[in-house]
Amino acid sequence: MADAAMKNEVVDLLDRYVTTLDQRRYDEWLGLFTDDCYYTMILNEDFVKDNNMVAVGEDKARLAGRIEVGKDVERDLSTHLLSAVMAEARGSEVRGSANFAVIRKGAIVCWGRYQLDLVRREGALRISRCTAILNNDIIHGIIYLPV
């Protein structure tokens, strides 16, 4: 269990995570990650089975490339909703998590839970690993942008 100050830091980081995505400020969003980060998007069923059937699994450079292409293809604005933010101290690291839903064109297009492995860099928490666990039954279409 993390103390209140640590949880507030995790809440702030998650708020910045979704705000920068919704406002299409992708360079700032990438700045929330460590240089050696890894981003994964996976269906809950595959996450529970602990298999490697990921929809997206990329390091920071590939994630930046995905965004560069995706921002011109996927132009619809999004709104992220967050709930049930949790923070857990794990030695020198922190595990943060939150439920999420992404709304586009007035409908929820995906929902699930973020699981973040966080480290402190230059006095601030940074994401070393982000796993977006999707509760969707299936992923429709090509995934251009991170959730």
C-alpha positions as CSV (number, residue, x, y, z in Angstrom):
1,M,0.0,0.0,0.0
2,A,1.3,3.4,-0.9
3,D,0.9,6.5,1.3
4,A,-1.5,9.4,0.4
5,A,1.3,11.5,-1.2
6,M,2.3,8.6,-3.4
7,K,-1.3,7.9,-4.4
8,N,-1.7,11.6,-5.3
9,E,1.3,11.4,-7.5
10,V,-0.1,8.4,-9.3
11,V,-3.5,10.1,-9.7
12,D,-1.7,13.2,-11.1
13,L,0.3,11.1,-13.6
14,L,-2.8,9.2,-14.8
15,D,-4.7,12.5,-15.2
16,R,-1.8,13.8,-17.3
17,Y,-1.7,10.6,-19.2
18,V,-5.3,10.8,-20.4
19,T,-5.4,14.6,-20.8
20,T,-2.5,14.6,-23.1
21,L,-4.0,11.8,-25.2
22,D,-7.4,13.5,-25.4
23,Q,-5.8,16.8,-26.3
24,R,-3.6,15.1,-28.9
25,R,-0.4,16.3,-27.2
26,Y,1.5,13.2,-28.0
27,D,5.0,14.5,-27.4
28,E,4.0,15.4,-23.9
29,W,2.4,12.0,-23.5
30,L,5.6,10.2,-24.6
31,G,7.4,12.4,-22.1
32,L,5.6,10.6,-19.2
33,F,7.5,7.4,-20.1
34,T,11.1,6.4,-19.4
35,D,13.4,6.0,-22.4
36,D,13.5,2.3,-22.0
37,C,9.7,1.9,-21.5
38,Y,7.4,-0.7,-23.0
39,Y,3.8,-0.2,-23.9
40,T,1.4,-3.1,-24.2
41,M,-2.3,-3.3,-25.2
42,I,-3.8,-6.7,-24.6
43,L,-7.3,-8.3,-24.3
44,N,-8.2,-9.2,-20.7
45,E,-8.7,-12.9,-21.7
46,D,-5.1,-13.1,-23.0
47,F,-3.7,-11.1,-20.0
48,V,-5.4,-13.6,-17.6
49,K,-4.0,-16.5,-19.6
50,D,-0.5,-14.9,-19.5
51,N,0.0,-15.5,-23.1
52,N,1.8,-13.2,-25.6
53,M,-1.2,-12.4,-27.9
54,V,-0.8,-8.7,-27.6
55,A,-2.6,-6.2,-29.8
56,V,0.3,-3.7,-29.4
57,G,3.7,-4.3,-27.8
58,E,6.2,-1.6,-28.5
59,D,9.2,0.2,-27.1
60,K,9.3,4.0,-27.0
61,A,10.7,4.5,-30.5
62,R,8.1,2.2,-32.1
63,L,5.4,3.9,-30.1
64,A,6.5,7.3,-31.4
65,G,6.3,5.9,-34.9
66,R,2.8,4.5,-34.4
67,I,1.7,7.9,-33.1
68,E,3.3,9.8,-36.1
69,V,1.3,7.7,-38.5
70,G,-1.8,7.3,-36.4
71,K,-2.4,11.0,-35.6
72,D,-3.1,11.7,-39.3
73,V,-5.3,8.6,-39.8
74,E,-7.3,8.6,-36.6
75,R,-8.6,12.2,-36.3
76,D,-11.6,11.7,-34.0
77,L,-11.3,13.3,-30.6
78,S,-11.4,11.1,-27.6
79,T,-12.5,11.4,-24.0
80,H,-10.9,9.1,-21.4
81,L,-12.7,8.4,-18.1
82,L,-10.8,7.1,-15.1
83,S,-11.9,5.4,-11.9
84,A,-10.6,3.3,-9.0
85,V,-7.0,4.6,-9.1
86,M,-4.7,2.5,-7.0
87,A,-1.1,2.8,-6.0
88,E,1.2,0.2,-4.4
89,A,4.8,0.7,-3.3
90,R,7.1,-2.1,-4.5
91,G,10.5,-1.3,-3.1
92,S,11.9,1.5,-5.2
93,E,9.1,1.2,-7.7
94,V,5.4,1.9,-7.7
95,R,2.6,-0.1,-9.3
96,G,-0.3,2.2,-10.4
97,S,-3.6,1.1,-11.9
98,A,-6.9,2.5,-12.8
99,N,-10.1,1.6,-14.7
100,F,-10.5,3.4,-18.0
101,A,-13.0,3.9,-20.8
102,V,-12.4,5.7,-24.0
103,I,-15.3,7.6,-25.7
104,R,-15.2,8.5,-29.4
105,K,-18.1,9.8,-31.5
106,G,-20.4,9.5,-28.5
107,A,-19.7,5.8,-27.8
108,I,-17.4,3.8,-25.6
109,V,-14.9,2.3,-28.0
110,C,-12.7,0.5,-25.5
111,W,-12.6,0.0,-21.7
112,G,-10.5,-1.9,-19.2
113,R,-7.7,-1.3,-16.7
114,Y,-4.3,0.4,-16.9
115,Q,-1.5,-1.3,-15.1
116,L,1.6,0.9,-14.8
117,D,5.0,0.1,-13.5
118,L,6.5,3.5,-12.3
119,V,10.0,4.6,-11.4
120,R,11.3,7.9,-10.2
121,R,13.4,9.8,-12.7
122,E,14.6,13.4,-12.1
123,G,12.3,13.8,-9.1
124,A,9.1,12.6,-10.9
125,L,7.3,9.4,-11.5
126,R,7.7,8.0,-15.0
127,I,6.1,5.0,-16.7
128,S,8.5,2.2,-17.3
129,R,5.8,-0.2,-18.4
130,C,2.2,0.5,-19.4
131,T,-0.2,-2.4,-19.9
132,A,-3.7,-1.4,-21.2
133,I,-5.8,-4.4,-20.4
134,L,-8.9,-4.2,-22.6
135,N,-12.2,-5.7,-21.5
136,N,-13.5,-5.6,-25.0
137,D,-14.4,-9.1,-26.4
138,I,-12.6,-8.2,-29.7
139,I,-10.6,-5.4,-31.2
140,H,-12.3,-4.0,-34.3
141,G,-10.1,-2.6,-36.9
142,I,-6.5,-1.4,-36.8
143,I,-5.2,0.3,-33.7
144,Y,-3.4,3.5,-34.7
145,L,-3.1,5.4,-31.5
146,P,-2.5,4.2,-27.9
147,V,-5.4,4.2,-25.4
